[in-house]
Amino acid sequence: TFPVIRLPMAENEPLPPVARVRLRHPEAAAIADIESTTRNRLDQSKRLTTLAAGARVAITCGSRGIKSKPAVVRASVQWLKERGLEPFIVPAMGSHGGGTAEGQVGLLAELGYTEETMCCPIKATMEVVERGTTSHGGTVSFDRNAAEADAVLVINRVKQHTSFPRDIESGIVKMVSIGLGKAEGARLVHRLGPIGYADVLPEWARIAIDNTPVAYGIGIVENAHHEAAVIEGAEPEDFHTVDAGLLVQAKRLLSKLPLGQIDVLVVEMLGKNISGSGMDPAVSGRADIRGKDNPAEPFVHKLVLLGVTPESHGNGLGVGVADFTTKAVADGLDLYAMYLNATTATSIEKVRIPPVLADDEQAIRAA
């Protein structure tokens, strides 16, 4: 635990007046019937529709709190069962959940994916099989349970990555490489930095697709209210093209702060269920990656962090970009989960703990 620290120069610092404002986000209509749309996309699959009865189909579920995804997964499970197939869920989340099968199953449960709610088994393992080698010499690993299935249905949200802008960022391609690659895949791609994301990740996915039973993909694009605005299907050979197209739509719908410069930004909550970096640099303006410029806007002079989401279980990765935080935040951090996540992602700066002050008011006054 941290001591109770109050800075004398901040005790009487006047706080500015505060007013409620309404922020207008880019608008996109939410899909009214997620189940029907999902089923329609699955009807278009060349491989899933030709599987023999009794075939086992692995469905990917990751570590992000994607509002519409449980409904998409449930609809997919039902669609597969109606065809006499045997669906099951595999955690596809790199090293999250403490890097253990049990931890990843627990994380899925908190996001709404259980055997009861999804009406199918969950098969979790950190074991991988090797399916090739990248041009950079990295071994392409793939979740053993998924590799032993007759088909794999890859489902993920497509969105802007938190660190490296490129044609393909976070989506179905990333789910194949870093998600189904488990901890080994996450380590390999992350440790190569920009090269890993720009070159190795798409190459890894191509090798995996060619040498595993990946059969179909569903990409989800959310609007600014975290509702599914687009649900698109993709054949494995089209993953890269569909990912790139959906990313353009996702970036257009991204929520942003309407100011170019901010003296003090107070962040109520960061969380791994919100963003891989805890808080999205495209919103906060704080990526803080060595050798890489932060986004030009917004420029935030001082950032205060007041909380970590309960769903993060103390994994406060992202606290390192803050300038001040509170004793309550610092005392609740799970350092092991943070350090494991940060070392896997080679983003050590993200878990450095900033000045810790007694409470919210002290931290804000200091900033």
Backbone hydrogen bonds, N-H to C=O, Kabsch-Sander energy under -0.5 kcal/mol:
donor,donor_aa,acceptor,acceptor_aa,energy
5,I,3,P,-0.8
6,R,4,V,-0.5
10,A,7,L,-1.5
11,E,7,L,-0.9
11,E,8,P,-0.6
12,N,8,P,-0.5
13,E,10,A,-1.2
23,L,21,V,-0.5
24,R,22,R,-0.6
25,H,23,L,-0.6
31,I,228,A,-3.2
34,I,32,A,-0.6
37,T,33,D,-2.1
38,T,34,I,-2.6
39,R,35,E,-2.5
40,N,36,S,-2.1
41,R,37,T,-2.0
42,L,38,T,-2.3
43,D,39,R,-2.1
44,Q,40,N,-0.6
44,Q,41,R,-1.0
45,S,42,L,-1.8
49,T,45,S,-0.8
50,T,47,R,-1.3
51,L,48,L,-1.0
54,G,84,G,-3.1
55,A,52,A,-1.9
57,V,86,E,-1.9
58,A,151,A,-2.7
59,I,88,F,-2.5
60,T,153,L,-2.0
61,C,90,V,-1.8
65,G,273,N,-1.6
66,I,64,R,-1.7
67,K,65,G,-0.7
69,K,66,I,-0.9
71,A,68,S,-0.5
72,V,68,S,-1.7
73,V,69,K,-3.0
74,R,70,P,-2.6
75,A,71,A,-2.2
76,S,72,V,-2.0
77,V,73,V,-2.6
78,Q,74,R,-2.3
79,W,75,A,-2.3
80,L,76,S,-2.4
81,K,77,V,-2.4
82,E,78,Q,-2.2
83,R,79,W,-0.6
83,R,80,L,-0.9
84,G,81,K,-2.2
85,L,80,L,-2.1
86,E,55,A,-3.1
88,F,57,V,-2.4
89,I,121,P,-2.6
90,V,59,I,-2.7
92,A,61,C,-2.7
93,M,179,G,-0.6
94,G,179,G,-0.9
96,H,93,M,-2.5
99,G,95,S,-0.7
99,G,96,H,-0.7
100,T,97,G,-1.0
104,Q,100,T,-2.0
105,V,101,A,-2.1
106,G,102,E,-2.2
107,L,103,G,-2.0
108,L,104,Q,-2.2
109,A,105,V,-2.1
110,E,106,G,-1.7
111,L,107,L,-1.1
111,L,108,L,-0.5
112,G,109,A,-1.3
113,Y,108,L,-2.8
114,T,112,G,-0.8
118,M,114,T,-2.4
119,C,115,E,-0.8
120,C,115,E,-0.8
123,K,89,I,-2.8
124,A,122,I,-0.6
129,V,142,F,-2.4
131,R,140,V,-3.4
134,T,138,G,-2.9
137,G,134,T,-2.0
140,V,132,G,-2.8
141,S,139,T,-0.8
142,F,129,V,-1.6
143,D,180,L,-2.1
144,R,127,E,-2.4
147,A,143,D,-2.6
148,E,144,R,-1.8
149,A,146,A,-1.1
150,D,56,R,-2.0
151,A,56,R,-1.5
152,V,213,P,-1.9
153,L,58,A,-3.5
154,V,152,V,-0.6
154,V,216,Y,-2.6
155,I,153,L,-0.6
156,N,218,I,-2.1
158,V,220,I,-3.1
159,K,157,R,-0.6
159,K,170,S,-2.6
170,S,159,K,-1.7
171,G,169,E,-0.6
175,M,171,G,-1.8
176,V,172,I,-1.5
177,S,173,V,-1.7
178,I,174,K,-1.6
179,G,174,K,-1.7
180,L,175,M,-2.6
181,G,177,S,-0.8
182,K,179,G,-1.2
183,A,94,G,-0.6
185,G,181,G,-2.5
186,A,182,K,-2.4
187,R,183,A,-2.4
188,L,184,E,-2.2
189,V,185,G,-2.2
190,H,186,A,-2.3
191,R,187,R,-2.3
192,L,188,L,-0.7
192,L,189,V,-0.7
193,G,190,H,-2.1
195,I,192,L,-1.1
197,Y,193,G,-1.7
198,A,194,P,-2.9
199,D,195,I,-2.5
200,V,195,I,-1.9
201,L,196,G,-2.9
203,E,199,D,-1.6
204,W,200,V,-3.5
205,A,201,L,-2.3
206,R,202,P,-2.0
207,I,203,E,-2.3
208,A,204,W,-2.7
209,I,205,A,-2.8
210,D,206,R,-2.1
211,N,207,I,-1.0
211,N,208,A,-0.6
212,T,208,A,-0.5
212,T,209,I,-0.6
215,A,152,V,-2.7
216,Y,152,V,-1.5
217,G,234,A,-2.1
218,I,154,V,-2.7
219,G,232,E,-2.9
220,I,156,N,-1.9
221,V,230,V,-2.5
223,N,227,E,-2.7
224,A,26,P,-0.7
226,H,223,N,-2.0
229,A,221,V,-3.1
230,V,221,V,-1.9
232,E,219,G,-2.7
234,A,217,G,-2.1
238,D,235,E,-2.4
239,F,236,P,-1.4
242,V,238,D,-2.9
243,D,239,F,-2.8
244,A,240,H,-2.1
245,G,241,T,-2.0
246,L,242,V,-2.7
247,L,243,D,-2.1
248,V,244,A,-1.3
249,Q,245,G,-1.2
250,A,246,L,-2.5
251,K,247,L,-2.5
252,R,248,V,-1.5
253,L,249,Q,-1.2
254,L,251,K,-0.9
262,I,299,F,-3.1
265,L,302,K,-2.6
266,V,264,V,-0.6
267,V,265,L,-0.6
267,V,304,V,-3.4
268,E,266,V,-0.6
270,L,307,G,-1.6
271,G,278,G,-2.2
274,I,271,G,-1.1
275,S,271,G,-2.3
278,G,275,S,-2.0
279,M,277,S,-1.3
283,V,280,D,-2.0
284,S,280,D,-2.7
285,G,281,P,-2.4
287,A,285,G,-0.7
290,R,288,D,-0.5
292,K,289,I,-2.1
299,F,260,G,-2.8
300,V,298,P,-0.7
301,H,262,I,-2.8
301,H,299,F,-0.6
302,K,263,D,-1.5
304,V,265,L,-2.7
305,L,324,F,-2.4
306,L,267,V,-2.6
306,L,304,V,-0.5
309,T,270,L,-2.7
312,S,309,T,-1.6
313,H,310,P,-1.5
315,N,312,S,-2.0
316,G,314,G,-1.7
318,G,350,K,-2.3
319,V,316,G,-2.6
320,G,350,K,-2.7
321,V,318,G,-1.7
322,A,319,V,-1.5
323,D,303,L,-3.0
324,F,303,L,-1.5
325,T,355,P,-2.3
327,K,357,L,-2.0
330,A,326,T,-2.5
331,D,327,K,-3.0
332,G,328,A,-0.9
332,G,329,V,-0.7
333,L,330,A,-1.3
334,D,314,G,-2.6
335,L,333,L,-1.0
338,M,334,D,-2.2
339,Y,335,L,-3.1
340,L,336,Y,-2.6
341,N,337,A,-2.2
342,A,338,M,-2.9
343,T,339,Y,-2.4
344,T,340,L,-2.2
345,A,341,N,-2.2
346,T,342,A,-0.5
347,S,342,A,-2.3
350,K,347,S,-1.7
351,V,348,I,-1.8
352,R,349,E,-1.2
357,L,325,T,-2.6
357,L,355,P,-0.6
358,A,5,I,-2.4
363,A,359,D,-2.2
364,I,360,D,-2.5
365,R,361,E,-2.7
366,A,362,Q,-2.5
367,A,363,A,-2.0
